[in-house]
């Protein structure tokens, strides 16, 4: 993805959140120079993966298959001890935009629609071979009540509705076309994007995008914060073009 596209998409995301009445921490709007000046105190955010996260899943078509989200809180993935066993995110799902089917080996997540249109979720159990089980029915907790549905069933969640997804649930989701963009909150156990995301074998996708630096960053992603090699590269590039 081009940096210019990422800048534009995050600007649009901020506008959407403002219209929805959802506020983000001040660092959601920090530019590279502010991050440099605050780098020492901000180093903890990198360890926890807090901040902007944007991906096209390596497929090159963000509008069709992609996701913009902001991690508000998290424990330390891969840490020797669990200092915080929970995570909290806001997901901005566009109408007609899909996140490919995946599951998590450890994470349990509560998915709640806060504002906007309807979120569609397709569900399977994880089969013995690690692929979606297309025969066995799925049992889950929706709005605090147990439900059973056939493999491949599609849930439709509107504002105020929620579902709990377990590690054995494959789930792909998208904003219902024509129903408006959707603001979703995810409350979960500790989030580890590097070690606990497993996409369905047929999806052939990646979690993070490849970046093309065609303009200066107006925002940083959670993988580019102070302490990362990406942050050092961005500072060096900015120094080369400084007057």
Number of C-alpha atoms within 10 A of each C-alpha: 19 13 17 15 15 21 17 13 15 23 15 12 18 18 12 17 17 12 11 14 9 13 11 15 9 7 15 18 16 15 14 22 12 11 19 16 11 14 17 11 10 16 15 15 21 18 20 24 25 23 24 22 19 22 22 23 21 17 16 14 13 21 14 16 19 23 20 19 21 23 22 18 19 24 22 23 20 14 10 7 10 12 11 14 14 18 22 20 21 23 22 24 28 27 21 19 21 23 20 20 22 23 26 23 13 16 19 20 22 18 22 24 22 21 21 21 22 28 31 20 22 18 28 28 25 22 15 8 7 15 18 26 19 15 12 15 15 21 18 17 15 19 14 11 8 11 11 12 15 15 18 20 14 17 16 16 21 18 16 11 16 21 21 19 22 20 16 19 25 28 25 19 21 25 26 22 15 11 14 17 22 25 25 24 22 20 20 19 18 25 29 19 13 11 12 17 17 19 22 19 12 10 11 11 17 15 15 15 18 13 11 11 12 11 11 15 16 17 22 25 20 20 21 20 25 26 17 14 11 15 20 15 12 16 14 11 13 15 10 8 8 6 5
